Amino acid sequence: MSTSGSSVLTRIVVIGVCLGGTLLGLRNTYGDNSEAEVKAKAAACGEGRECQDFRLLNQGRSAFSQTFSYQVSLTEKGRQRSASTDVECKRAYILLGDFECKVTSGGLPAPAGS
């Protein structure tokens, strides 16, 4: 049985893509996620705010996303505000790129006057 050169090349490319995808997925699941944590806290607190307390309630990681649940509190105009916030972080290009995080549920109320 003979195999053509293009068939062998195709198999090598497919194996390379599969191995690369697997390694990137493992990195997203088990690698350093400090970048995602920083961006998740910023999303949980809200744009332009400085929260004083973050309590991690739950964290989940997969090859494609990371989820964080926080109990967040801050003081605005002498008033203490607190809320549970769920945040999901995904990479810009499925397995590659910077993390982009958004609140999926809960969150602190909007500042008064906005």
N, C-alpha and C positions, 0 to 999 in steps of 0.2 A: 504494500500500500504506500503510495507516494503522497507527500504533502507539498503543496505549492508554497513558495516563499511568502506570498501575500497572506496565506492562511496562517502561517506561523507568526508573522508580524502582527496580524489581527489578534491572535490569541495572547501574545505578549502584551499588547496594548490593553486588552480587556483585563488581564490579570493585574497589570500595573494600576489601572483605574480602580479596580476592586480593592487592592491592597492599600492604595492611597486613601480611598474613602473610609476604609476600616480604621486606619491609623488616625485620620482626622476626627472620626467619631469617638475613638478612644480618648483622644486628647480633650475633646469637649466634655466627655463624661467624667474622666478621672484626673485631668490635668489641673493646673493652677487656675482658679476661677476668681482671683482677686479683682480683675478688671470688671467682671460681671457683678460682683458684690458691690463695688463702689458705684457703678451706674444704677444698680437696683435700689440702693439707698437714696440716691439722688431722685430717682423717679418716685419712690415712696413718699419722700418728704414734699416734693413739689418744686417746680421751677422757682428759683430765687429765694428759697427758704433755707434756714439753718435749723434742723431738728436737733434737739438735745439728747434724745434717747431713742435707740433702736433696739428692740428685743426680737431676735430671730425666733419665730414660732415654728417654721417649717421650711425645708429646702428640698428641692428635687432637681435631679440632673439627668439629662438624656443626651444622645448624640446631637440632637437638633435644637434643644432649648434648655433653659434653666429657670426654675420657678422659686420665688422667695415669698414667704409670708412674714410680715413684720408687725409688731405693735410699735407704733410711732407716736412720739409726743413732742410738742414744741410750745413755746410761750410766745404769743403775739399780743401786743398792746396790753400786757399784764394778765392775759387770759390763757390758761392752760388748755391746750387742745390735744386730744389723743384719738387714735383710730387704728383699726387693723387694716392692713393694706396687702393685697396680693399683687406681685409684680412678675412679669414674664420677660426673660431676656433671650434674644435670638441673635445669631450672627447675621451680618448683612447679606452674605451670599451662602446660605444654608450651612456649610461646614467651614467657611472662611470669612475673614473680615472682622471688623470690630463688633462688639456687642451693642445692640440697641434694645433698650428696656422700656416697657410701658406698664402702667397700672392696669390690671385686669378686673379688679373689684376692690371695693372699699376705698379708703383714702381719707386724707384730712380734708375738712371743708375748705372751700375757697376763702382766701383772706377777705375780711370785711372791706367793702368798698371796691371790689373788683368784679 
